[in-house]
Structure formats: C-alpha cells, structure tokens
Amino acid sequence: MIVLKDQTVKLSGIKPEMVMAAILTHQVFQKYNLDLIITAGTEEFYPDGTQIHMDGSKHPKGEALDYRSSHIPDAVYTKLCSDIVDAVGIEFQLIRHESHLHQELDPK
C-alpha cells in the first residue's frame, strides 16, 4: 500500500516521472511486504512558516519524494535500495538519509 505519513504531505505538482518512480518503488516495497510511506512531497514550509527542505531542493519543483525507512528491516535494507535503483533506472537518485530515503529526478 502507498500511504501518506499525514495530511501535511502535498503531492500537487509532482512531475509524472516522479509518479512513475513512486509506483515502481512501491512494487519493490511490496516484494518485501512493506508499505511505501511518503513523508514529503512538494510542501515547502511547516505550518509555523519554517522552511522544510534545504535551499535548492527539488521537492517544491515536484522532482523529489521522501519515503519512511524506519520500518525497513536492517537485513533487507541494502538489497531493497539496490532493487529500487534497478527498478527506476538511471534518471533517478536514491539517497539514504538516517531518517528516510530521498528519491529525486536527476536526468542524465
């Protein structure tokens, strides 16, 4: 299942390429019996006005999504990431952060 972490996650303006990447990423998560939990989309600011992403982030342009990673078992984490990279192809980067996976469009 694809789930939004909560109602603060905005998907309006997501580029079609990112939608396809999310679908392919979801298929990989399904292979490991895991939900794909989207934690960040195109939102730029928290409700208090604080900026969410770094300057130059691809999130506001609809070219990046963040996925929760805390529920991924250590035993499969590296393989799952490798499978995602293989599934979505070379036009996307997958960056492992401590708290999440960051996926962005990076055309070559």
Sequence and secondary structure as in RCSB ss.txt:
>XXXX:A:sequence
MIVLKDQTVKLSGIKPEMVMAAILTHQVFQKYNLDLIITAGTEEFYPDGTQIHMDGSKHPKGEALDYRSSHIPDA
VYTKLCSDIVDAVGIEFQLIRHESHLHQELDPK
>XXXX:A:secstr
 EEESSTT   TT  HHHHHHHHHHHHHHHHTT  EEEEESS  B TTS B S TT STTTT EEEEE TTS HH
HHHHHHHHHHHHH TTEEEEE SSEEEEEE   
